[in-house]
Amino acid sequence: MTSPMVEARGVRKSYGGVEVLKGVDLTVVRGEVTCLIGPSGSGKSTLLRCINHLEKHDAGELRVEGHLIGYEARDGKLYELNDKQICSERSQIGMVFQRFNLFQHLTVLENITIGQTKVKGVGSDAAVAKARELLARVGLVAKEKNYPSQLSGGQQQRVAIARALAMEPKLMLFDEPTSALDPELVGEVLDVMKDLALSGMTMIVVTHEMNFAREVANTVYFLDQGVIEESGDPKVILSAPASQRLKSFLSKVL
Amino acid sequence: MTSNGDATLKVVPVRHRGRWVGVGAALLFIAMLVHTLFSRVPNGQGSCHPGKGVATCWRFAWNDVGQYFTTSEILHGLLITLELTPLAMIIGIVLGVILAVMRLSPNRLLSSTAWSYTWFFRGTPVFVQLYFWLYIALLYPSFSIGLPFLHYVPFTHVAFWHFDSNSLFTPFKAAVVAFGLNEAAYMSEIARSGLIAVDEGQIEAATSIGMTRGQTLRLVILPQAMRVIIPPTGNEVISMLKTTSLASAIGVSELIGAATNIYTGNYKIMALLIVASLWYLIVTTILSVGQFYLERRFAKGALRTPPPTPIQRIRRDLRGIAAKFPTGHRKFAEVGQ
């Protein structure tokens, strides 16, 4: 078997003395959807942000496709990568944020082309063609000239997904992508994500949408207080949780 | 309610009696001011000059103002003012942005260097700085570009470029440097406030698609910071326009310098100060219009609908007036389109 897409071994992270991740192990298989669930403050988002090195983990090993993230192992030492090397690693990992974070000063189309032209060095015609194709995929062809502030939250999040996909990532990270949305807009974003999962994209999704986890995820990890409390097939662990903590968490969110 | 269903009830607005008293007082004051502006006084009083065969003349010497308004010396002074202002502002803005980025750097040395710069240049009078650069030769008789500190080692001193301070810092250049470096201290605070105002999520998003720090700053942060930076920068440009008048003290014949040169000869002090002030007002007005359009341009994406330009506003008002007329006056409405 080839190396898994993401592999975490004993990952730790603290912020000013408070340990948020206390040795997390996780394996994400290529082409599968993994959901991270758990109460707020459990470390789900931090773990996600460590995977594309938006946060530096303090200890443990974190590998994407077998490569250490942010470091290079040579002669028995770990060398921190420079800005440029980390950037090129990051450009292959797409990320979707809770608050969309679209570039406010650019149109929808420009939001999707800027990474292609400035980071990947794609020509502008090809970038625009790709952007239009992705806008069609998320159902927003008519909005290409609009600015983010003129779109609804659900539309903005779909543009954000298109922006990440434009970089042709091998892995997509979603950090509570529907938490900032009005309830009636959640569905349109989840639909795009389901579609993406069906196309074979490897995805790690931090979410509170238990139905999405049950339907789409191959594996669910339940984090609590910086450790993975329980993990496995969503159909099993969400219906018959083994741990008391997951049981009480599910009783609150469902 | 008894009036339910009666759709024709007329709305009577509240009467503001106190406001009308205020309006009356203001109108009276304005009328008095305008009257004095255009009143005449007997020969030989104030800025009035006898010997032209006129019994009375303008209190504000408007005829002199008109005469000197476009003399070549004044126009030349205006030109120098219009050179000093942008040159100083360019130095101020470029250095200010660099200082702001340094100030926000996680490196303590860089951020404290930037802080100290602002502390020093904001904490001493620009007038003193002006003289300081003019007389810099007293401290550093010459400047040379070479390898640092090697002049302490015998036979190793190599200078690629060498020049004399006195010939380098002419009054004009001293003024440009003094105003530019002083402005950088203020601009750095303005730029810093703009950079901080950009949401951190924007930086994360740029980082997540693989942009380097430089790209993030250039392509994502600065364009959005501009919206916050431009209004106070416009203020700074207008302020700089007038601050350059200080250069007259070190012998630069900019607008005020030119006016002073003329009135020391003929004592038409008020007339020439009015001439200079009118020019400042004209340039300020043009700059304000420019600022409006610049702000509009950088507001892209921040507002769902950008504010109308004055021309659009006039058109809209005309259309509003036209709409009040019956169809017979449609021609008027079309003019407003």
Contacts between the chains, C-beta under 8 A, distances in Angstrom:
chain1	res1	chain2	res2	distance
A	52	B	208	6.2
A	54	B	204	6.1
A	54	B	207	6.3
A	54	B	208	6.7
A	83	B	212	5.6
A	83	B	213	6.1
A	84	B	212	6.2
A	87	B	207	7.8
A	87	B	210	4.7
A	87	B	211	6.7
A	87	B	212	5.1
A	88	B	210	6.4
A	90	B	207	6.7
A	90	B	208	6.2
A	90	B	209	7.5
A	90	B	210	4.7
A	91	B	209	6.2
A	91	B	210	2.7
A	92	B	210	7.8
A	93	B	208	7.6
A	94	B	208	7.4
A	94	B	209	7.8
A	95	B	204	8.0
A	95	B	205	7.8
A	95	B	208	3.9
A	97	B	201	6.2
A	97	B	204	6.8
A	97	B	205	6.6
A	97	B	208	7.9
A	99	B	201	5.5
A	100	B	201	8.0
A	101	B	199	7.5
A	101	B	201	3.8
A	101	B	202	6.1
A	101	B	204	6.2
A	101	B	205	3.8
A	102	B	205	7.3
A	103	B	202	6.5
A	103	B	205	6.9
A	103	B	206	7.6
A	103	B	220	5.8
A	103	B	224	7.8
A	104	B	202	7.2
A	104	B	224	6.1
A	104	B	301	4.8
A	104	B	302	6.2
A	105	B	223	4.8
A	105	B	224	5.1
A	105	B	227	8.0
A	105	B	298	7.8
A	105	B	300	5.8
A	105	B	301	4.7
A	105	B	302	7.4
A	106	B	301	6.8
A	107	B	301	7.6
A	114	B	209	7.8
A	114	B	219	6.6
A	115	B	209	3.9
A	115	B	210	6.7
A	115	B	211	7.4
A	118	B	211	6.8
A	118	B	215	5.9
A	118	B	219	6.2
A	119	B	209	6.1
A	119	B	210	4.4
A	119	B	211	5.9
A	119	B	215	7.4
A	120	B	210	7.9
A	147	B	300	6.9
A	147	B	301	3.8
A	147	B	304	7.9
A	148	B	301	6.7
A	149	B	301	6.1
A	149	B	302	6.8
A	149	B	303	7.3
A	149	B	304	5.7
A	150	B	304	5.5
A	160	B	205	7.8
A	163	B	205	7.9
A	163	B	209	6.9
A	164	B	208	7.5
A	164	B	209	7.1
A	167	B	209	5.6
A	167	B	210	6.7
